[in-house]
Amino acid sequence: MNPITLAIIYSTIILGPFITMSSSNLLLMWVGLEFSLLAIVPLLINKKNPRSTEAATKYFITQATASMIFLLAIILNYKQLGTWTFQQQTNNLTLMMTLISLSMKLGLAPFHHWLPEVTQGIELHTGLILLTWQKIAPLSILFQIYNFLNPTITLILAILSIFIGAWGGLNQTQLRKIMAYSSIAHMGWMLAIIPFNPSLTLLNLLIYIMLTITMFMILMLNSSTSISSISLLWNKTPSTLALMSITLLSLGGLPPLTGFLPKWIIVTELLKNNCLIWATMMAMMALLNLFFYTRLIYSTSLTTFPTNNNSKMMYYFTNSKYNLTLPLLTIMSTMTLPLSPQLTM
C-alpha cells in the first residue's frame, strides 16, 4: 500500500478514539466511532485473499449496524430531551439501544460472533489494532454514561461475555481465535465493574492492552498463527519460550503476575457491593481461561523432543525493534503486582 495512504489511514485510526474520548456531545462521539470504523477497513483487506475480504465484510456490516443503532438512540434522545447528551430523564429504551450498540462494537456476548471470525481472517498486526486500539472509543463512551446504565443488565452481559470467552477458547487451535476469545472475556471483566468503579475499568484496559501487545509481538516475531507452529519455538527461538509462557500465565490471571491485579481488585470491589454470586461465577470462569492458556504453554514448552538438536538456535532477536521493546513489555506485563498498593491508594 502507498506510504501516504497508510499514513492517512493510521492517522485516522488514531484520531477516531481521541475525538470520542474528548467529546461530551453524543453526535461527536458517533463521528469518532465512524472514523475508526472506516479507517480500519482498508487494513483488513490489505491482504489479497478471500478470507480477508470476508473478514472485512463481516466487520463492516456488524460495525455499521451498531453505529446505526447508536445514531438512532442519539436521535431519539434529542427528540425527547432536546439535548445531545444523556440525562437522568433519558428513556430506558434509548439507553438499552446504546448499550446494545456499544456491546456490538466491543464484541461482547451475545453479539460476539463476528470477532473471532474477523480476527482469524486478518494479519497479526491488524488483529492487534482490532483487539486493542479499536476497543478504546466504545469503552470511553461507556465510561461517560455508566451512571445511566442498569447495573443488573450490565452484569448479565459481563457474565455472559466471560463465560463465552472462556468456553469458546477451549476447543480452538488457532492463536488469533484464542486471542479474540480472550478479548471477549477481558471485556466482560471491564463491563462488570464499570457501574461500581469505572477507574478499575481503565486499569483493567491498560493491563489488557499491555498483555495483548506483548503476546502479539511474540507471535509476530515468529509468524505463529496456530498451536502446531508454536510447538516448534524451542527449536527456533528458545529465548521466547519463557517470555511467552509467563505472558500467557499473566493473561490468565495467575498470581503473582500482573494479570492477577485487575481480577483481584474487581472481585474485591464486587464483594464490597454485595455481589457475592456474580463475583464467585466470574472467578470460577476465569479458571477456564487459565486452562487453555496452560494448554498453550504445554504445547510450547513441555513437548520438546528428547533428542539432541543440531540446528542453529537464535538466542537473540534479529529484528532490532524487539531487542528492547519485547523484554521491557514482558517485565511490565508480569511484575507490576508489587505496585498495586500504590495504584489502590
URVENWO-V696238 format. One record per residue. RES is the residue in three letters. PHI is phi in degrees with one decimal (none if undefined). OMEGA is omega in whole degrees, -180 to 180 (NA if undefined). D_CENTER is the distance of its C-alpha to the mean C-alpha in whole Angstrom. Layout:
BEGIN
RES:PHI:OMEGA:D_CENTER, RES:PHI:OMEGA:D_CENTER
END
This chain:
BEGIN
MET:none:-180:27, ASN:-57.8:-179:29, PRO:-58.1:179:28, ILE:-65.2:178:28, THR:-62.1:178:26, LEU:-61.4:180:23, ALA:-62.6:179:24, ILE:-64.8:-179:24, ILE:-63.1:-179:21, TYR:-66.2:177:19, SER:-63.0:180:21, THR:-68.7:177:20, ILE:-62.0:179:16, ILE:-69.9:-176:17, LEU:-68.7:-175:19, GLY:-53.5:179:17, PRO:-61.6:178:15, PHE:-65.8:176:18, ILE:-61.4:-179:20, THR:-65.0:-177:18, MET:-67.7:-175:18, SER:-90.7:-176:21, SER:-109.0:169:23, SER:-103.9:178:24, ASN:-83.8:-176:26, LEU:-62.3:-179:24, LEU:-67.1:177:25, LEU:-69.0:174:24, MET:-60.3:179:20, TRP:-63.6:178:21, VAL:-61.6:178:22, GLY:-61.8:176:19, LEU:-63.0:-180:17, GLU:-68.1:175:19, PHE:-56.6:-179:19, SER:-63.6:-178:16, LEU:-64.4:-173:16, LEU:-71.6:-176:19, ALA:-75.6:-174:19, ILE:-84.7:-178:16, VAL:-59.3:177:18, PRO:-60.0:177:21, LEU:-69.2:-179:18, LEU:-67.1:-178:17, ILE:-101.2:180:21, ASN:-64.2:178:22, LYS:-85.8:-171:22, LYS:-78.8:171:25, ASN:-152.8:-176:25, PRO:-60.2:-177:25, ARG:-65.9:179:22, SER:-69.7:177:20, THR:-64.4:177:22, GLU:-63.3:180:21, ALA:-63.0:180:17, ALA:-63.9:179:18, THR:-65.3:178:20, LYS:-61.5:-179:18, TYR:-62.9:-176:15, PHE:-65.0:-178:18, ILE:-63.4:-179:20, THR:-65.0:-178:17, GLN:-68.4:178:16, ALA:-66.0:177:20, THR:-63.4:178:20, ALA:-62.4:179:18, SER:-64.5:179:19, MET:-64.3:179:23, ILE:-65.3:179:22, PHE:-64.7:179:21, LEU:-64.5:177:24, LEU:-63.2:177:26, ALA:-63.5:178:25, ILE:-62.5:-179:26, ILE:-65.4:178:29, LEU:-62.6:178:30, ASN:-64.9:179:30, TYR:-66.5:179:32, LYS:-65.9:-178:34, GLN:-78.9:-171:35, LEU:-110.7:-179:34, GLY:76.1:178:35, THR:-128.0:178:32, TRP:-99.5:176:29, THR:-133.3:176:27, PHE:-77.5:179:27, GLN:-125.7:178:29, GLN:-62.7:-179:30, GLN:-86.4:-178:33, THR:-61.8:-180:30, ASN:-61.4:180:30, ASN:-63.3:178:28, LEU:-63.1:178:27, THR:-63.6:179:26, LEU:-66.8:179:23, MET:-66.2:177:23, MET:-62.1:179:22, THR:-64.2:180:20, LEU:-62.9:179:18, ILE:-64.7:-178:18, SER:-64.4:180:17, LEU:-70.7:175:14, SER:-65.2:177:13, MET:-64.8:-179:13, LYS:-68.3:-180:12, LEU:-82.2:-176:8, GLY:80.5:178:9, LEU:-77.2:176:10, ALA:-67.2:4:13, PRO:-90.8:-180:16, PHE:-108.3:-170:15, HIS:-99.2:-167:12, HIS:-60.5:-177:15, TRP:-74.0:-169:14, LEU:-66.6:179:10, PRO:-62.9:-178:11, GLU:-68.0:180:15, VAL:-67.0:-180:13, THR:-62.0:180:11, GLN:-68.3:-175:14, GLY:-90.2:-176:17, ILE:-120.1:-179:16, GLU:-73.5:-175:16, LEU:-62.6:-176:14, HIS:-68.8:176:14, THR:-71.4:175:13, GLY:-61.5:177:10, LEU:-62.3:178:9, ILE:-63.0:-177:9, LEU:-63.2:-175:8, LEU:-90.3:-180:4, THR:-122.7:-173:5, TRP:-63.4:-177:9, GLN:-71.1:178:9, LYS:-84.9:-171:7, ILE:-69.0:-176:9, ALA:-63.1:178:12, PRO:-60.6:179:12, LEU:-66.2:179:11, SER:-66.6:176:14, ILE:-68.0:176:16, LEU:-58.9:180:15, PHE:-63.0:-178:16, GLN:-82.1:-175:19, ILE:-113.5:-173:20, TYR:-61.4:-180:19, ASN:-62.4:-174:23, PHE:-95.5:-176:24, LEU:-85.4:177:22, ASN:-79.5:-176:23, PRO:-59.8:-178:22, THR:-66.6:179:23, ILE:-64.0:179:21, THR:-60.9:179:18, LEU:-67.0:178:18, ILE:-63.3:177:19, LEU:-61.7:-178:16, ALA:-66.0:-180:14, ILE:-62.2:179:16, LEU:-62.7:180:16, SER:-66.7:179:12, ILE:-63.5:180:12, PHE:-65.7:-180:15, ILE:-64.6:179:14, GLY:-62.6:179:11, ALA:-78.5:-176:14, TRP:-70.5:-177:16, GLY:-67.5:-178:15, GLY:-81.5:-174:14, LEU:-66.9:-174:18, ASN:-104.9:-178:19, GLN:-97.4:174:17, THR:-113.7:180:19, GLN:-93.2:-174:17, LEU:-65.8:-180:14, ARG:-66.7:177:12, LYS:-68.3:178:12, ILE:-61.9:178:11, MET:-66.6:178:8, ALA:-67.1:178:7, TYR:-66.9:174:9, SER:-61.8:178:7, SER:-63.5:179:4, ILE:-60.6:-180:7, ALA:-65.3:-180:8, HIS:-66.1:176:6, MET:-62.7:176:6, GLY:-62.3:177:10, TRP:-62.0:180:11, MET:-66.5:-179:10, LEU:-68.8:-177:12, ALA:-64.5:-173:15, ILE:-96.3:-173:16, ILE:-63.9:177:16, PRO:-71.2:-174:19, PHE:-101.9:-178:21, ASN:-151.9:-175:19, PRO:-62.3:-179:17, SER:-64.9:176:17, LEU:-69.7:174:15, THR:-63.4:178:12, LEU:-64.3:178:13, LEU:-62.6:179:13, ASN:-63.0:179:10, LEU:-63.0:-180:8, LEU:-61.3:-179:10, ILE:-67.9:179:10, TYR:-62.0:180:7, ILE:-63.1:-179:7, MET:-63.0:180:10, LEU:-67.3:-178:10, THR:-68.0:177:7, ILE:-61.4:179:10, THR:-59.7:-178:13, MET:-65.2:-179:12, PHE:-68.6:177:12, MET:-65.0:177:15, ILE:-64.8:180:17, LEU:-66.2:180:16, MET:-69.0:179:17, LEU:-60.8:-177:20, ASN:-108.3:-177:21, SER:52.2:-178:20, SER:-93.5:179:19, THR:-129.2:-180:18, SER:-143.2:-180:19, ILE:-63.3:-180:20, SER:-64.9:180:24, SER:-75.3:180:23, ILE:-77.7:178:22, SER:-69.2:179:25, LEU:-99.7:-178:27, LEU:-61.6:-178:25, TRP:-60.6:-177:28, ASN:-92.8:-175:30, LYS:-106.6:179:28, THR:-134.9:-178:27, PRO:-62.6:180:27, SER:-67.5:180:26, THR:-86.2:-178:22, LEU:-60.5:-179:23, ALA:-65.6:-180:23, LEU:-61.6:-178:20, MET:-67.8:-178:18, SER:-63.3:-177:19, ILE:-71.7:176:19, THR:-68.5:178:15, LEU:-64.4:178:14, LEU:-64.9:177:16, SER:-68.3:176:15, LEU:-60.4:180:11, GLY:-75.5:178:13, GLY:84.1:-180:15, LEU:-82.7:175:18, PRO:-71.5:8:21, PRO:-101.0:-177:22, LEU:-86.1:-174:19, THR:-60.7:-178:16, GLY:-62.6:177:13, PHE:-73.9:-174:16, LEU:-58.8:-179:17, PRO:-63.7:180:14, LYS:-64.9:180:15, TRP:-61.6:-177:19, ILE:-69.7:-179:19, ILE:-66.6:178:17, VAL:-61.9:178:19, THR:-61.2:-179:22, GLU:-67.1:178:22, LEU:-64.7:178:22, LEU:-65.6:177:25, LYS:-63.0:-179:26, ASN:-98.2:176:26, ASN:59.7:177:27, CYS:-108.0:-174:24, LEU:-63.5:-177:26, ILE:-65.8:180:25, TRP:-61.8:-178:21, ALA:-63.5:179:21, THR:-64.5:179:23, MET:-62.7:-180:21, MET:-65.4:180:17, ALA:-65.6:180:19, MET:-68.6:-179:20, MET:-73.3:175:17, ALA:-64.0:178:15, LEU:-67.6:176:18, LEU:-64.3:175:17, ASN:-58.5:-179:14, LEU:-61.8:-180:16, PHE:-64.8:-177:19, PHE:-77.4:170:17, TYR:-68.3:178:16, THR:-64.0:177:19, ARG:-64.4:176:20, LEU:-63.0:179:19, ILE:-63.7:178:20, TYR:-59.8:-180:24, SER:-67.6:-176:23, THR:-83.4:-167:23, SER:-106.6:-168:25, LEU:-108.6:-179:28, THR:-119.7:180:29, THR:-74.5:-178:31, PHE:-74.7:-178:34, PRO:-83.0:179:37, THR:-130.2:177:39, ASN:-71.1:-179:40, ASN:-102.3:-178:37, ASN:-100.0:-180:40, SER:-84.7:-179:37, LYS:-78.4:178:36, MET:-102.5:178:33, MET:-99.1:178:31, TYR:-91.3:177:30, TYR:-145.0:-179:29, PHE:-88.0:180:27, THR:-71.4:178:28, ASN:-87.0:-171:26, SER:-65.5:-177:27, LYS:-69.1:179:23, TYR:-90.4:-172:22, ASN:-59.5:-180:25, LEU:-103.3:-172:24, THR:-64.1:-175:20, LEU:-65.6:177:19, PRO:-61.3:180:21, LEU:-64.9:178:21, LEU:-64.4:179:17, THR:-64.6:178:17, ILE:-61.7:179:20, MET:-65.3:-177:18, SER:-78.0:-174:15, THR:-125.6:-171:18, MET:-123.7:-179:20, THR:-89.8:-176:19, LEU:-56.1:178:20, PRO:-60.0:178:24, LEU:-84.6:-174:23, SER:-60.6:176:22, PRO:-59.2:179:25, GLN:-70.7:-178:25, LEU:-71.7:-175:22, THR:-97.0:-180:23, MET:-73.0:NA:26
END
